[in-house]
Amino acid sequence: MGKIKKKGVAGNARNFITRTQAVRKLQISLPDFRRLCIFKGIYPREPRNKKKANKGSTAPATFYYTKDIQYLLHEPVLQKFREHKTFSKKLTKALGRGDFSDAKRLEDLHKPRIKLDHIIKERYPAFTDAIRDLDDALSTVFLFANLPSNREIPAKTIETCARLAHEFQHLVIRKRALRRSFLSIKGVYYQAEIQGQDVLWLVPYKFAQNVPVDVDFRIMLTFLDFYTTLLGFVLFRLYTLEGLVYPPRFDKALDDKGAGLKAFVLEGKKVGQLEDATRGAVVATKDVSRQLETLGDKIKEIQEEEEDSAAAAVVVATEGENAQVNEGLDKFTAIQSKDGTTADILQQPNGDIDGNRSTSMFSDFTIHLSRETPREPLEFLLRSFGCKRIGWDAVLGEGSFTTDDRDPSITHQIVDRPPMVGLPPVPAAAATTKNGEDTEMGGTAASGQRGKVLGRIYVQPQYIWDCVNAGKVLRPDAYAQGAELPPHLSPWVQAKDGEYDPTAPVADNEESEEEEEEEVEDANGDVKMVTNGGEGVDGNSDGDDDGEEDEWGGMATELAGEGEEDDDEEEDGSAGAAQSDAEASDDDESAQLQHQRELEAEAAGVSYTADKKKSTKSEAKKKLEKQQKAREEELDRQKAMMTKKKRKLYERMEYGNKKKQDEKERLESKKRKIEREKSKTRKARD
């Protein structure tokens, strides 16, 4: 007989631990426990059997893995929390005694500083892992960079987030890593490709933000501490790989004037060169004893690198004089096996990284941003795709290429206001006086009160986003000032089969199940009944009999073709023969019914043409319903032969497909209605 196990010492009861037990075991407060779990990436878990995990209790509880809590016992940050608790007690005593000098000394010299460097290295052993986890970090940093400072959010935290955000944007611009962008209700989405990884982040709009009161900013700031440390590590690594000095030089005066990206200056690492005499004097006075100690090792490393590069040069030379080597790309050659087959060759990319996507599409443009356009996102997009000459109004801040909107070198101007009617065009090289008044036109100096400059292309801001997502420069006529813009669609959503595709055109003559009829009055005052896809039928006259007979014959031929296709699909032995006999009898009944209607119309002295068309539609509808009913009966017979599990699975699939189809039909009908109204408005305007 085996040993009887005690209850609550094995299985879920041992693998899981409640939050209260974890806090008691670590001997810290609940807020510190939350901070420690956020730093270490430990989250609550859901056991399969909560009652067993809670040792028979059914009370609601939050569970963690026991091994995760055991792992936290030796965390250095935990010791810092305990030191901070001791420091808080001493500081409180000093303030209670009124000894402010002692309190100042404790604050400056003995306050514990928590560093998360070792946690970053533990959670991200590879640099690719850190880049892959940048999405939430960037979104949080850009969010706090746009928030106002208050009692809960220090101003220093906002400055740090703004600095990191601009540094990351400079890196994306230099590497030409931006791929897509999308304007949404929440903000502007960006996607960049860094070290082969797609990084997606969200930047809120530059509106006046109201800080909500129902958000626990203590937890948000804990996440922010971890994210700023992570982003600092990643930026240092990326700047170093690019051969740049990190952090970049920051001009506080320009930043106060609203320069934005222009407040940062990227500098390359210069070995053995001094930038100025002041810096040279500082370097000369440094103690070089430590550098001399490691000089021999550095010389040895340089010699080894030179030998490796010489060997590589010899190998390349032997391959041929015309051999071309792509840096950073593997080169594969075709290998022929013994049986004569050739292995696949890995195709090497040429040109841009993303195929047809051009990362320098705006390099030949000189763009001016009007004062009503969002400057920050437009500047970031334009500089990421090669534009170096961007100007804007002086009220938007410093750092522009030109503040004169009449500069003749400007090729494109981005505007977001309706066109002004009645203003004469302004020549590109109009002379101005010293006071800024127009000598030729006699207008004011405000850019919004003058007419358009001849030879300049005016587009709306969406033009830049659509060009970026398309990977090429689009035609600007669809984005002209005051024009109705095309739909701005997400570049990450691709329509699947059976789903609604907003880019696909919808025909206006598609027949719905219930056709809408509209009364249209012609020039003579007669009223006509017009359907969605059909022609008008005069309600006061009998109409043309020949035309109606042709229409009758065409409809009959179409219905006959549909019936033949359905018969081919459902034909199966004797069942097909029985079905054909039933259809023959139905045709006889319909012929008798039609003859009876003709006699009734003749006796009443009414034209049969309108009744004939209505009866044709009703008969066609009845025939389609009969065919649909036959298909449903066949489907029911097939479902009856399925097992219960497969039948339920099929019904769920059928329900989902029907739901998607209904949604697709609803959106398509809505789109047809909108396009019909647009066409009517356009005709009325013409």
C-alpha positions in Angstrom: 0.0 0.0 0.0 1.4 3.4 -1.1 2.0 6.3 1.3 -1.0 8.5 1.7 -0.3 12.1 0.6 -1.3 15.0 2.7 -3.8 17.4 1.4 -2.5 20.8 0.2 1.2 19.8 -0.2 1.3 18.7 -3.9 -0.1 19.6 -7.3 -1.8 23.0 -7.6 -1.5 23.7 -3.9 2.2 23.6 -4.2 2.7 25.1 -7.7 0.6 28.3 -6.9 0.7 30.8 -4.1 -1.7 33.6 -3.3 -0.7 37.3 -3.4 -1.2 37.7 0.4 1.2 34.7 1.0 3.7 36.1 -1.4 3.7 39.6 0.2 4.1 38.0 3.6 6.9 35.8 2.4 8.9 38.6 0.8 8.2 40.9 3.8 7.5 44.0 1.7 4.4 46.2 1.2 1.8 45.6 -1.5 2.9 48.7 -3.6 6.5 47.5 -3.5 5.4 44.0 -4.5 3.5 45.4 -7.5 6.6 47.4 -8.5 8.9 44.4 -8.2 6.6 42.2 -10.2 6.4 44.9 -13.0 10.2 45.2 -13.1 10.7 41.4 -13.2 7.9 40.7 -15.6 6.0 38.4 -13.2 2.2 38.4 -13.7 -0.7 36.6 -12.0 -1.6 33.2 -13.2 -4.9 31.3 -13.5 -4.8 27.7 -12.1 -7.0 25.1 -13.6 -8.6 24.3 -10.2 -8.8 27.4 -8.0 -10.2 25.4 -5.1 -7.3 23.0 -5.0 -4.8 25.8 -5.5 -6.3 27.7 -2.6 -6.2 24.5 -0.4 -10.0 23.9 -0.4 -11.1 27.5 0.0 -13.5 29.1 -2.5 -12.7 32.7 -1.6 -11.5 34.9 -4.6 -7.8 35.2 -4.7 -4.9 36.2 -7.0 -2.4 33.5 -7.7 1.3 33.5 -8.7 3.7 30.7 -9.5 5.5 29.6 -6.4 8.8 29.4 -8.3 8.5 33.0 -9.5 8.1 34.3 -5.9 11.0 32.1 -4.8 13.0 33.7 -7.5 12.3 37.1 -6.1 13.8 36.3 -2.7 17.4 37.0 -4.0 16.5 40.1 -6.1 18.9 43.1 -5.5 15.9 45.5 -6.0 14.2 43.9 -3.0 17.1 44.9 -0.8 16.8 48.5 -2.2 13.2 48.6 -1.2 14.1 47.6 2.4 16.9 50.2 2.5 14.4 52.8 1.3 12.1 51.9 4.1 14.9 52.5 6.6 15.7 55.8 4.9 12.1 57.0 5.1 12.1 56.3 8.9 15.2 58.4 9.4 14.0 61.2 7.2 10.7 61.3 9.1 12.5 61.5 12.4 14.7 64.4 11.2 11.8 66.4 9.9 9.9 65.7 13.1 12.7 67.1 15.2 13.0 70.1 12.9 16.6 69.3 11.9 16.3 70.3 8.3 20.1 70.3 7.7 20.2 66.6 8.7 17.2 65.9 6.5 18.9 67.6 3.6 22.1 65.5 4.2 20.1 62.3 4.3 18.3 63.3 1.0 21.5 64.0 -0.8 23.9 61.4 0.5 21.9 58.4 1.8 18.8 58.1 -0.4 18.8 54.7 -2.1 19.0 54.8 -5.9 17.3 51.9 -7.7 19.0 50.8 -11.0 17.3 48.4 -13.4 20.3 47.6 -15.6 20.7 44.0 -14.4 17.0 43.4 -14.9 17.2 44.6 -18.5 20.0 42.1 -19.2 18.1 39.3 -17.5 14.9 39.8 -19.3 16.5 40.4 -22.7 19.5 38.2 -23.2 19.6 39.0 -26.9 19.4 42.4 -28.5 16.7 41.2 -30.9 14.5 40.3 -28.0 14.7 43.9 -26.7 13.8 45.4 -30.1 10.9 43.0 -30.4 9.5 44.3 -27.1 9.7 48.0 -28.0 6.1 48.5 -29.0 4.7 49.2 -25.6 7.8 51.0 -24.5 7.6 53.5 -27.3 3.8 54.0 -27.0 4.1 54.8 -23.3 7.1 57.1 -23.8 5.4 59.1 -26.5 2.2 59.3 -24.4 3.9 60.8 -21.4 5.9 63.1 -23.6 2.6 64.8 -24.6 1.1 65.0 -21.1 1.1 68.1 -19.0 3.0 68.1 -15.7 1.1 68.0 -12.5 1.4 66.8 -8.9 1.5 63.1 -10.0 3.6 63.5 -13.1 6.9 65.4 -12.5 8.1 67.8 -15.2 11.5 66.0 -15.2 9.8 62.7 -16.3 8.1 64.5 -19.2 11.4 66.0 -20.3 13.1 62.6 -20.2 10.3 61.0 -22.3 10.4 63.9 -24.9 14.2 63.5 -25.2 14.0 59.8 -25.7 11.2 60.2 -28.3 13.2 62.7 -30.3 16.3 60.5 -30.1 14.4 57.5 -31.4 12.9 59.6 -34.3 16.4 60.8 -35.3 17.5 57.2 -35.4 14.6 56.1 -37.6 15.2 59.1 -39.9 18.9 58.3 -40.3 18.3 54.6 -40.9 15.4 55.2 -43.3 13.6 52.6 -41.3 10.0 53.9 -41.4 7.7 51.7 -43.4 4.0 52.6 -42.8 1.8 55.1 -41.0 -1.9 55.5 -40.3 -4.1 58.3 -39.0 -6.6 56.9 -36.5 -9.0 58.3 -33.8 -6.5 57.4 -31.1 -3.5 59.0 -32.7 -0.9 58.3 -35.4 0.4 54.8 -35.8 3.9 54.3 -37.1 5.7 51.1 -38.1 9.5 50.9 -38.5 11.8 48.0 -39.4 14.8 47.9 -37.0 17.3 45.0 -37.2 14.8 43.0 -39.2 12.0 43.4 -36.6 8.8 45.3 -37.2 8.2 47.9 -34.4 4.7 49.5 -34.2 3.9 52.4 -31.8 1.2 55.0 -31.3 1.7 58.7 -31.0 -1.2 60.8 -29.7 -2.2 64.0 -31.3 -0.9 67.4 -30.1 -4.1 68.4 -28.4 -4.6 69.9 -24.9 -4.6 66.7 -22.8 -6.8 66.4 -19.8 -5.2 64.0 -17.3 -7.8 61.6 -16.1 -8.4 61.2 -12.4 -9.4 57.5 -12.4 -6.0 56.3 -13.6 -3.4 55.0 -11.0 -0.3 56.9 -12.2 1.8 55.1 -9.6 1.6 51.9 -11.7 1.9 53.8 -14.9 5.1 55.5 -13.7 6.5 52.1 -12.6 6.1 50.8 -16.1 7.6 54.1 -17.4 10.7 53.6 -15.3 11.3 50.2 -16.8 10.5 51.4 -20.3 12.8 54.4 -20.2 15.6 52.2 -19.0 15.0 49.7 -21.8 14.7 52.4 -24.5 18.0 54.0 -23.2 19.8 50.7 -23.6 18.4 50.1 -27.1 19.2 53.6 -28.3 22.7 53.4 -27.0 23.3 50.1 -28.9 21.7 51.4 -32.1 23.6 54.7 -32.1 26.8 52.8 -31.5 26.2 50.5 -34.4 25.6 53.5 -36.6 28.9 55.1 -35.5 27.2 58.0 -33.6 27.8 59.5 -30.3 25.1 58.8 -27.7 23.4 60.8 -26.4 23.3 63.3 -29.3 24.1 66.9 -28.6 21.0 68.8 -27.3 20.4 72.6 -27.7 18.2 73.7 -24.9 17.7 77.2 -26.3 16.4 75.8 -29.7 14.2 73.4 -27.8 12.6 76.2 -25.8 11.8 77.9 -29.1 10.0 74.8 -30.4 12.6 73.5 -32.8 11.7 69.9 -32.1 14.0 67.5 -34.0 16.3 70.4 -35.0 17.3 70.8 -31.3 19.3 67.6 -31.5 22.6 67.3 -33.5 23.9 63.9 -34.4 27.7 63.5 -34.2 29.9 60.8 -35.5 32.7 59.2 -33.4 36.0 60.8 -34.4 39.0 58.7 -33.4 42.2 60.8 -32.8 40.5 64.1 -33.8 39.4 66.9 -31.5 36.4 69.1 -32.3 37.7 72.3 -30.7 40.5 73.7 -28.7 38.5 73.6 -25.5 37.8 70.0 -25.8 41.4 69.3 -26.7 42.6 71.0 -23.6 40.3 68.9 -21.5 41.5 65.7 -23.2 45.1 66.7 -22.8 44.8 67.1 -19.0 43.3 63.6 -18.6 45.2 60.9 -16.8 46.3 58.5 -19.5 47.8 55.9 -17.2 44.8 53.6 -17.6 44.9 53.9 -21.3 48.5 53.0 -21.4 47.8 49.8 -19.4 45.4 48.5 -22.1 47.4 49.9 -25.1 49.1 46.6 -25.8 45.8 44.6 -25.9 44.2 47.1 -28.2 47.2 47.0 -30.6 47.0 43.2 -30.7 43.3 43.3 -31.5 43.9 45.8 -34.3 46.6 43.6 -35.8 44.2 40.5 -35.7 41.5 42.5 -37.4 43.9 43.6 -40.1 45.0 40.0 -40.7 41.4 38.9 -40.9 40.5 41.7 -43.4 43.6 40.9 -45.5 42.6 37.2 -45.7 39.1 38.2 -46.6 40.4 40.5 -49.4 42.5 37.6 -50.8 39.4 35.3 -50.9 37.4 38.0 -52.7 40.2 38.6 -55.2 40.3 34.9 -56.2 36.7 34.9 -57.0 37.2 37.2 -60.0 37.9 40.8 -60.7 34.2 41.6 -61.5 32.8 39.9 -58.3 30.4 42.1 -56.4 29.8 41.6 -52.7 26.7 43.0 -51.0 27.5 44.1 -47.5 25.3 42.6 -44.9 23.8 40.0 -47.3 24.6 36.3 -47.6 25.7 35.2 -51.1 24.5 31.8 -52.3 25.6 29.9 -55.4 23.9 27.1 -57.2 25.1 23.7 -56.1 24.6 20.8 -58.5 24.1 17.4 -57.0 25.1 14.0 -58.3 21.7 13.3 -59.9 22.0 16.6 -62.0 19.5 18.7 -60.0 20.3 22.2 -58.9 19.5 23.6 -55.5 17.5 26.7 -55.1 19.2 30.0 -55.2 18.3 32.6 -52.5 17.3 35.7 -54.4 19.2 38.8 -53.2 17.3 42.0 -52.7 18.3 44.9 -54.8 17.6 48.6 -54.3 15.4 49.4 -51.3 14.8 47.0 -48.5 11.1 46.7 -49.0 11.0 45.9 -52.7 9.3 48.7 -54.6 9.1 50.9 -51.5 11.3 54.0 -52.1 12.8 55.5 -49.0 13.9 58.7 -50.8 10.7 59.5 -52.6 10.6 63.1 -51.2 14.3 63.9 -51.7 13.6 66.2 -54.7 10.8 68.1 -53.0 10.9 71.5 -51.2 7.8 71.4 -49.0 6.2 74.2 -47.1 3.8 73.4 -44.2 0.9 75.8 -43.6 0.2 76.9 -40.1 -3.0 74.8 -39.8 -1.2 71.5 -40.6 0.3 69.2 -37.9 4.0 70.0 -38.1 5.5 67.2 -35.9 4.1 64.1 -37.7 4.6 65.7 -41.2 8.2 66.7 -40.5 8.9 63.2 -39.2 7.4 61.5 -42.2 9.0 63.8 -44.8 12.5 63.5 -43.2 12.2 59.8 -43.0 11.7 59.6 -46.7 14.4 61.8 -47.8 13.0 65.4 -47.7 15.7 67.8 -46.3 14.1 71.1 -47.3 11.0 71.6 -45.1 9.7 75.1 -44.3 6.9 76.3 -42.1 5.5 79.5 -40.6 7.5 81.2 -37.9 4.7 80.7 -35.4 5.2 76.9 -35.5 8.7 77.2 -34.1 12.3 77.3 -35.1 14.3 75.0 -37.3 12.5 75.4 -40.6 14.3 75.6 -44.0 12.5 78.9 -44.8 9.7 80.9 -43.1 8.8 82.7 -46.4 5.9 81.0 -48.0 6.7 82.9 -51.3 10.1 81.2 -51.7 10.4 80.3 -55.4 12.2 77.0 -54.5 9.1 75.6 -52.8 7.6 72.8 -55.0 4.7 71.6 -52.8 2.7 73.3 -50.1 0.6 71.3 -47.6 -2.7 73.0 -46.7 -5.7 72.0 -44.7 -8.1 74.8 -45.3 -10.8 75.3 -48.0 -9.7 77.2 -51.1 -10.3 81.0 -51.0 -12.4 82.2 -54.0 -11.7 85.6 -55.6 -8.1 86.0 -54.7 -5.7 86.5 -57.7 -2.7 84.2 -58.1 0.6 85.3 -56.8 3.7 85.0 -58.9 6.5 82.9 -57.4 9.1 85.6 -57.5 7.0 88.5 -56.2 9.1 91.4 -54.8 8.7 92.4 -51.2 9.7 95.4 -49.3 11.8 95.5 -46.2 8.7 95.7 -44.1 7.3 92.5 -45.6 4.6 94.3 -47.7 3.8 93.1 -51.2 4.9 95.8 -53.7 3.2 94.2 -56.7 -0.1 92.8 -55.4 -0.6 95.2 -52.5 -1.7 92.4 -50.2 -0.9 91.7 -46.6 2.0 89.6 -45.3 -0.2 86.8 -43.9 0.1 83.7 -45.9 -3.5 82.7 -45.4 -4.8 86.0 -47.0 -3.1 85.7 -50.4 -3.9 83.7 -53.5 -2.1 80.6 -54.7 1.5 80.8 -56.0 1.8 79.9 -59.7 3.7 76.8 -60.4 3.3 75.3 -56.9 1.4 72.1 -56.1 -1.1 72.4 -53.2 -2.0 69.1 -51.5 -3.7 68.1 -48.3 -1.9 66.3 -45.4 -3.4 62.9 -46.2 -1.3 62.9 -49.5 1.9 62.4 -47.5 0.5 59.4 -45.6 -1.0 57.7 -48.6 2.3 58.1 -50.5 4.2 56.5 -47.6 1.8 53.6 -47.4 1.8 53.1 -51.2 5.6 53.3 -51.3 5.6 55.8 -54.2 4.7 59.3 -55.1 1.0 59.4 -56.0 -0.9 61.8 -58.3 -1.6 65.0 -56.4 -4.8 65.9 -58.3 -7.0 63.7 -56.0 -5.5 65.5 -53.0 -5.9 69.1 -54.2 -6.9 71.8 -51.9 -10.6 71.5 -51.1 -11.0 68.2 -53.0 -12.9 65.3 -51.6 -10.2 62.9 -50.3 -10.1 59.2 -51.1 -10.7 56.9 -48.1 -7.7 56.6 -45.8 -7.4 52.9 -45.1 -5.2 51.0 -42.6 -2.1 49.5 -44.4 -2.1 46.6 -42.0 -5.6 45.3 -42.8 -5.9 43.1 -45.8 -9.4 42.0 -47.1 -9.9 38.2 -47.1 -12.0 36.1 -49.4 -15.7 36.6 -48.6 -15.1 39.8 -46.6 -15.9 43.3 -47.5 -13.2 45.0 -49.5 -13.5 48.8 -49.4 -11.1 49.2 -52.3 -13.1 47.0 -54.7 -15.6 48.9 -56.9 -19.3 48.0 -56.4 -21.4 48.0 -59.5 -24.5 50.2 -59.4 -26.6 47.7 -61.4 -26.4 44.9 -58.9 -29.9 43.5 -58.1 -30.7 43.2 -54.4 -33.4 41.0 -53.0 -35.8 44.0 -52.6 -35.2 46.5 -55.4 -35.8 50.1 -54.5 -38.3 51.9 -56.8 -38.1 55.6 -57.3 -40.6 58.0 -59.0 -38.9 60.2 -61.6 -40.8 63.0 -63.4 -39.7 63.5 -67.0 -39.8 66.7 -69.1 -43.5 66.1 -70.1 -44.7 65.7 -66.6 -45.3 61.9 -66.9 -44.4 59.8 -63.9 -42.1 56.8 -64.4 -41.2 53.9 -62.1 -37.4 53.4 -62.1 -35.6 50.5 -60.4 -32.0 50.2 -59.4 -30.8 48.5 -62.5 -33.7 48.7 -64.9 -35.2 51.2 -67.2 -38.2 53.5 -66.6 -41.7 52.2 -67.2 -44.3 54.8 -68.1 -47.2 54.7 -65.8 -49.7 56.6 -68.1 -49.1 54.9 -71.4 -49.1 51.3 -72.6 -45.5 51.5 -73.7 -43.7 49.7 -76.6 -44.8 46.1 -76.9 -41.8 45.0 -79.0 -39.4 46.3 -76.4 -41.2 44.6 -73.6 -41.3 41.4 -75.5 -37.5 41.5 -75.9 -37.1 42.2 -72.3 -39.4 39.3 -71.4 -37.5 37.0 -73.7 -34.1 38.1 -72.2 -35.3 37.5 -68.7 -36.7 34.1 -69.5 -33.4 33.1 -71.2 -31.4 34.2 -68.1 -33.7 32.2 -65.8 -33.5 29.2 -68.0 -29.7 29.3 -67.9 -29.7 29.6 -64.1 -32.1 26.6 -63.9 -29.8 24.5 -66.1 -26.7 25.3 -63.9 -28.6 24.3 -60.8 -29.9 21.1 -62.4 -26.4 20.2 -63.4 -25.2 20.6 -59.8 -28.1 18.7 -58.3 -28.5 15.9 -60.9 -28.1 12.5 -59.3 -29.6 9.4 -60.9 -33.3 8.8 -60.5 -33.7 11.9 -58.3 -32.8 14.0 -61.3 -35.4 12.4 -63.5 -38.1 12.9 -60.9 -37.1 16.6 -60.5 -37.3 17.2 -64.3 -40.9 15.7 -64.3 -41.8 18.0 -61.4 -40.4 21.0 -63.3 -42.3 20.1 -66.4 -45.5 20.0 -64.5 -44.7 23.4 -62.9 -44.1 24.9 -66.3 -47.5 23.7 -67.5 -49.1 25.2 -64.4 -47.3 28.5 -65.0 -48.4 28.6 -68.6 -52.0 28.0 -67.7 -51.8 30.7 -65.0 -50.3 33.1 -67.5 -53.1 32.4 -70.0 -55.7 33.0 -67.3 -54.2 36.4 -66.4 -54.2 37.4 -70.1 -57.9 36.6 -70.4 -58.7 38.5 -67.1 -56.8 41.6 -68.3 -58.5 41.5 -71.7 -61.9 41.3 -70.1 -61.1 44.2 -67.8 -59.8 46.3 -70.7 -56.4 46.8 -69.1 -53.0 46.6 -70.8 -51.3 43.4 -69.9 -47.7 44.7 -70.3 -47.3 46.0 -66.7 -49.0 42.9 -65.3 -46.8 40.8 -67.5 -43.6 42.3 -66.1 -44.8 41.9 -62.5 -45.8 38.3 -63.1 -42.4 37.7 -64.7 -40.7 39.0 -61.5 -43.0 37.0 -59.2 -42.5 33.8 -61.2 -38.7 34.3 -61.2 -38.7 34.9 -57.5 -40.9 31.8 -56.9 -38.5 29.7 -59.1 -35.5 30.9 -57.2 -37.2 30.2 -53.9 -38.0 26.7 -55.0 -34.4 26.1 -56.0 -33.2 27.4 -52.7 -35.6 25.2 -50.9 -34.4 22.1 -52.8 -30.8 23.0 -51.9 -31.7 23.4 -48.3 -33.5 20.0 -48.3 -30.4 18.3 -49.8 -28.2 20.0 -47.2 -30.4 18.8 -44.4 -30.2 15.3 -45.7 -26.4 15.5 -45.7 -26.3 17.0 -42.2 -28.5 14.2 -40.9 -25.7 11.7 -41.9 -23.1 13.6 -40.0 -22.1 12.9 -36.4 -23.3 15.3 -33.7 -19.8 16.8 -33.2 -19.3 17.5 -36.9 -22.8 18.8 -37.4 -22.4 21.4 -34.6 -19.0 22.4 -36.0 -20.5 22.8 -39.4 -23.4 24.9 -38.0 -20.9 27.2 -36.2 -19.0 27.6 -39.4 -22.2 28.3 -41.4 -23.3 30.9 -38.8 -19.9 32.7 -39.0 -20.0 32.7 -42.8 -23.5 34.0 -42.9 -22.7 36.8 -40.4 -19.7 37.9 -42.6 -21.8 37.7 -45.7 -24.6 39.8 -44.2 -22.0 42.4 -43.0 -20.5 42.5 -46.5 -23.9 43.0 -48.1 -24.8 45.7 -45.7 -21.6 47.6 -46.3 -21.8 47.2 -50.0 -25.4 48.5 -50.1 -24.3 51.5 -48.0 -21.5 52.2 -50.4 -23.8 52.0 -53.4 -26.2 54.4 -51.7 -23.4 56.9 -51.0 -22.1 56.7 -54.5 -25.6 57.2 -55.9 -26.0 60.3 -53.8 -22.6 61.6 -54.9 -23.5 61.1 -58.6 -26.8 62.9 -58.1 -25.0 65.8 -56.4 -22.5 65.9 -59.1 -25.1 66.0 -61.8 -27.1 68.7 -60.0 -23.9 70.8 -59.7 -23.1 70.3 -63.4 
